[in-house]
Amino acid sequence: MTDNIFATSVFFRLAIGGNDLGAFHTCSGMGAEVEMETYAEGGNNGFTWQLPGRVTWSNITLTRPVTADTAKIGRWLDETLRRVEPKDGEIVALRPDLSRIISWQVFGIVPVRWQGPSFDPANSQAAVETLEIAHAGLVPS
């Protein structure tokens, strides 16, 4: 067997500042963009220099069906929104058997948005919550 087995179903465990906020079914938005500055050198008409500038990190959005872990988000938000202080955390991608695929250290996390579930008895879909976080950078660990 090879180590390059692709996960067919992945869960994402989120911990921020020592608080385990549980498992999420989706995780999107992990990315960065480098602003490029152009510089036209006098006497050089063949090209312009492309100089790297600031790095902008995109927000990360995690979603999951409402579970008992939803209360963990509520407690964390209540604590965090009283005094917003960026904290480091970790996102871990897990296989269905809960073995680790990869993890990322995420720096300077602050909550941006939490969207609670909508309950509609006419709709048979699971109630879903969404958490969006901003951060100051991430690295695989």
N, C-alpha and C positions, 0 to 999 in steps of 0.2 A: 504494500500500500504506500501511497505517496503522501507527503505532508501538504501538498497543494490541493486539499479537498475544499470545495466551495460550500459554504453554508447555505442551506436552502431556506432556513428560517433562523432569523437572528433576533436577539433581544439586546437592549442597551441598558446597562445599569448606570445610574447617575448618583454620584456622591459629591456634595459641595461642603467645604469647610468641616469635614468630619460627619456630616449628616447624610446617611444613606436614604435617598429619595425613591428608591425602588427601581423596578424594571419598566422600560418603555418599549413599544413595538416598532416605532419609527424614530429615526434620527436624521435630520437633514440640515444642510447649511454649513457644514464644516468646510471652510475655505478661506483663502486670503487673496488679496489683490495688491500688487505693487504699483503705486502711481509712478508713471514715467514722465520725466521732464525732458523736453527736447532743447538742445543747445546748438545753434547754428554758428559754427566757427568761421570767423572772417577769412575770406580768401579760399575757403573750401566749399565749392558748390556741388560736390559729388554726393554728399550725404549730410545728415545732421546727427549729432551725438544723442543717444538715448541714455539718460542717466536715471538710475533708480532713485525713487523718493520714499515716501512713507508707505508703510504696510497697513492695509485696512483689513480687519478680520470680519467676516460675515457672522451674523447672529446664528445661533444653533436652535433649531426647533425640534422638540421631542413630543410625541403623542402616544397615548395609550388608552385603553378602555378604563373606565372608572373601576378601581379596586380599593382594597383597604389601604393601599399605599397613597391614595389620594389625600388622606388625612395628613400624611407626612409633608406633602407639598403645602397644604394649608398652614401647618405649624411653621414650616421654614419661611414661607412668605410673611407670616405675621411677625416673626422674629426679625427678618431681614428688612422689611419695609419700615420698621420703627427706627432703624438706623442703617441706612444703606452703606455697606462697607464691602468692597470687592473681596471675594474669597476664592482660593484655588480649589479645584475639584478634579474629578476623573470621570471619564465616560469609558465604559468597558463593553465591548461587543462580545456577546455570549452565544454559544450554540444552544439548541433546545435542551441538551443535557447539562447546561450551565457551565460547560468548560469554556475557558477564555479563548477568543480568537485574536483580539488585539485590544489595546487600551490607549487612551490619550490623556495626558495631563493637560488640564485647561486652566489658564491663569486669569485671575482678576474677574471672576464671574459675578455678574449682577443680573437680577431678574428684569426682563423687559415687559413681558406680557404673560399672563396666565388666563386661559379660556376654559372655563368650567363646562361641564356637560349640559346639553340640552335634552330635556326629558319630554318626549312626545309619545303618548300611548298609541298613536296611529302609526308610528314608525317602529319596526321591529329590530332596528340596528342597535348595536351596543352604544351606550353613552360613552363619549370620548372626551378626554381633557387634553389640552395642549399647553406646553410650557416653552416659552422663548427666552433665551438667555443671551446676553452680550458678554464678551470676554476680551482679554488683552493678548490672546495668543494661545496656541496649543502645540504640543509635540507628542508623537507616538512614544509610548513607554513599554 
